Amino acid sequence: MAMEKAKLSKFANNKGVAPILTVLFNPKDLSFSKQNTWNAKKTPKQDTPELEFSGGGTASLKLQLFFDTFIEKADVRKKYLNHLVEWTRVDPKLKDSTTKKGRPPEVRFQWGHIIFDGVIQSLNQRLTLFLPENGVPVRAVVDLTLSETRDDKDFKKQNPTSGALAANRVWIVRDGDTLPWIAYCEYRDATEWRVVADANNLHEVRRLVPGTTLLIPNV
């Protein structure tokens, strides 16, 4: 069963809106990171100071996307890359309620059951293939970093094929998948892997067979 293609779109009205950019090849991996701020208290009589939590940092997602227009002989910049660049620029229609200044739009990355809403923190493009007859670029590699603007707990997860709300979800195991990784992608908490194992009566939890369909219960 082929995994559906990853998509990137502008985020508005609580959903991804056109144009929706569909990648040629799905990412081989996704890199999530999250930082919290801890301040050290002054403790002159202790070797190790006490740490005081002062706030959570923004989560980020790093990914690499591939776009290709070779078959249709179209300029990959016009069909895909220009939209990405536009989403990094200030949109005067999106005004901050306090400063009244515009800001770049939010975007949504969606791949299977993974949904990440954020803003483009960094964008790097590489044109890798050109038509020999006129030099038009038809293939590009994009390195993208998104900074999260809303916690995924703020919205209910959706079935990626129908868009309908799902009581339970499924995960198709791929090479290299582990239960902690699946739990992190689904719940943002790798320690919830036992929930997935119990729901699927898994006993060999360290060895997952690619192609296996796992039930992902709500927690």
C-alpha angles and dihedrals in degrees: 000000000000118000112241117252120268116250136201124196144159111272118230138140089019094299144069112275136197134319092056111187114213117198124228096225125022116243114269089221144357124223117210123186136177131183131197127196118238122177123204116234119222107259108165094180096051131074092213117045123222115255122226120201110233102174148314122274129223118276116231137200124208120195143156120227132192124210125187134183099163097119094051092040091228128147106263090209094059095045100042121353099055090059091054091050090048090054090059093056130086114269109209089204091064103072127182108239091226106037096027088221125134124247138191115274126258118251134206125221114196128180118162107308094345114102121175122179118193148107128280108262096176136001128192123179130194122188106212107171133040133185108254095219098057110001095245110159112241105168132047141175117213126196109200136184119193125193114212117245099179132030113244087234087072092073136036117252117250138215102257095216102047104019090228121133111264128210089204133009136209133226124204107216116235131189110291096018117142130186093247090051092049090048091050093050093047102035104014086238119096091194089070090075090108089065090059093044093051094046090055098037090240117175100165092060095164095058119057119181114229111244094031115135113226125195112232109203123203114254 
